[in-house]
Amino acid sequence: MPNESHLISEYMLGDDILVAPVVQDGAVSRDIYLPRGVWVAGDGQGQEYVGPVTLTNYAAPLNVVPYFFKKTTFEKLKLFSV
């Protein structure tokens, strides 16, 4: 079971996008829990993660809101960007 302290600030946007904003003053990284499934980072790099997994010290400077797509949704969105 993940540490619940960082789960409080994570939320789902619909069924396919997980958002994990930085809420601690001065923080430039955070821990992020990804539930079961394959997730793709929304940072444009396309890094995939297989959950359940906790990403420790995930880079998240003040101007970045970390978010992750379920892989199936990410692949559908790529079809529309052509």
Beta strands, then each sheet from edge to edge (+ up, - down):
strand 1: 11-13
strand 2: 17-19
strand 3: 29-41
strand 4: 48-59
strand 5: 67-70
sheet 1: 1+ 2- 5+ 3- 4+
end
